[in-house]
Amino acid sequence: MAGRIFGLLISIALIIMGLSGQFVLKGTDSSIALVVAGVVFLIFDIIGIVRANKNKENNQ
């Protein structure tokens, strides 16, 4: 679970850095691409947390 929370923090950091305009996604030189990548990772992290919680509830 700690890994999922760490992933959430990294995803949020990517979004914030991309929105600042000072950071870009390597290979694209686009800050918008960095925001999009951050959002995609954020969605995967949220889905992972929801699935882990459902599995935890089902096992109890």
N, C-alpha and C positions, 0 to 999 in steps of 0.2 A: 504494500500500500504506500509506503514511503517513496518508492520509485515512481509511482503514478503522480503523487503530489509534486515531486521534483520535476517531472515532465510537464505538469501544469505550469509551474513557475517558469520553466524554460520557454514554453510556448508563449506565455504572456510577455516575457522579456523580448522575444523575437518580434511580437506585434508592436510593442512600445518602441523598440529600436527602429523598426521600419517606419513607423509613423513620425518619428523624429526627423527623418530625412537624412540623418548623418550616417546611416548604415545601409548597405545594399546586400542583396543575395549574390554571392560570388558566381561569376560566370554570366550573370544577367545585367549587372550594374543597375538594378532596379530595386528601389525601396518598397514598391508595391508588391513585387514578387516575394520579398521577405515577409511582408504582412500576410500575404496569401499562404505562404508556407507555415507561418505561425498559427494561422487559423485552422489549417488542415491538421497540424499536430495537436492543437487544442481539442478539436473534435474527436480525434482518435483517443486522446487521454480521457476525455469525459466518457466516451463509450466504454473504455476499459474499466473505469471506476464503477460505472453503473453495472456492468456485467459482473465485476468482482463482488459488489454488494448483493446482487441477486443470487449468485452462487453461494455466498456466505449465508444468506437467509434460508436458502433451500437445504443446506447441509445441517442446519440447526434443528 
